[in-house]
Amino acid sequence: MGFIGLVGTMVLQYIAFAAMPVIEANLVAYTWPLMVAGAIIVLDSPRRPVLLGITAALGFLGVALVISGGREQSWFQGNPAGYLAAFGSALCMAFYSIAVGRLATPPDRFLLPSALAGVALTFAWCLRDGVAWPVGVYVVAGLYLGAGPMGLGYYFWSRALKLDRGGKVAVAAYLTPIASTLLLALSGETLTTTAVAGAVLVIGSCIAVGIEGPEAGNNA
C-alpha cells in the first residue's frame, strides 16, 4: 500500500509533468479527492447520494477553475501517455487515502520502506539515463522537497486519516489547490476572478460534504 500510495503517486505524477502541460497534469492529478469523496458516498450509504455527488462534482469544477486561473491556453496538447500517467497518479493517491485509515499498522512502518525503495529505484533510473547530478542549492531544494512536502506531508496526512473515524477528513484535500493559489498570490501572482470563483466552489463543496457526511453516518 505504501509503495503504490507514495512511489506510484509521485513517479506517475512526474512522468505526467514531463509528457504534458503541467497545468493539465495538475488538473487530472487533483481528481483524487473527488475519487475519495465518491468512495465515501458509496461506502457510507448517505441519505442523499445524488446531492453529495453533485456537490463533489462542483468541488472538482472549482479545482479546475483554480488551477486554470482563467488563463487562455490550448488544452489537450500533451502526450496521451501523460494523461494516463496523471490519472494513474490520482488513482494511486485515492487508493492510499482510502486504505490507510483501514490499516492498523502505523504509517511510518510502511512509508519508510516504500520511500527507501523509491530512492533506490530513482537512483538506478538516474544511472541508466546518465542524469547529471545537481550541486549546491539544487541538492538543498531536493532534500527539502523530499523530507518536507512529501515526507512530512504523507506522514501527517496518514495520521489524520487514521484519527478520523468517520472518514470525512479526505474532503479537506480539496483545499490543497486553494492553499497553493494563496501562496502564489503572496509571491506576487495575481488572482483572477475565475480563480476566486473556483475557490468559493471548492470551499463550499468541502463544507457541504463535511456537514452531510456526519448526518448520514449518524442516521445509519
C-alpha positions, 0 to 999 in steps of 0.5 A: 500500500505504501509503495503504490500510495507514495512511489506510484503517486509521485513517479506517475505524477512526474512522468505526467509533468514531463509528457504534458502541460503541467497545468493539465497534469495538475488538473487530472492529478487533483481528481483524487479527492473527488475519487475519495469523496465518491468512495465515501458516498458509496461506502457510507450509504448517505441519505442523499447520494445524488446531492453529495455527488453533485456537490463533489462534482462542483468541488472538482469544477472549482479545482479546475477553475483554480488551477486554470486561473482563467488563463487562455491556453490550448488544452489537450496538447500533451502526450496521451501517455501523460494523461494516463500517467496523471490519472494513474497518479490520482488513482494511486493517491485515492487508493492510499487515502482510502486504505490507510485509515483501514490499516492498523499498522502505523504509517511510518512502518510502511512509508519508510520502506516504500520511500527507501525503495523509491530512492533506490529505484530513482537512483538506478533510473538516474544511472541508466539515463546518465542524469547529471547530478545537481550541486549546491542549492539544487541538492538543498531544494531536493532534500527539502522537497523530499523530507518536507512536502512529501515526507512530512506531508504523507506522514501527517496526512496518514495520521489524520486519516487514521484519527478520523473515524468517520472518514470525512477528513479526505474532503479537506484535500480539496483545499490543497489547490486553494492553499497553493493559489494563496501562496502564489498570490503572496509571491506576487501572482495575481488572482483572477476572478475565475480563480476566486470563483473556483475557490468559493466552489471548492470551499463550499463543496468541502463544507457541504460534504463535511456537514452531510457526511456526519448526518448520514453516518449518524442516521445509519 
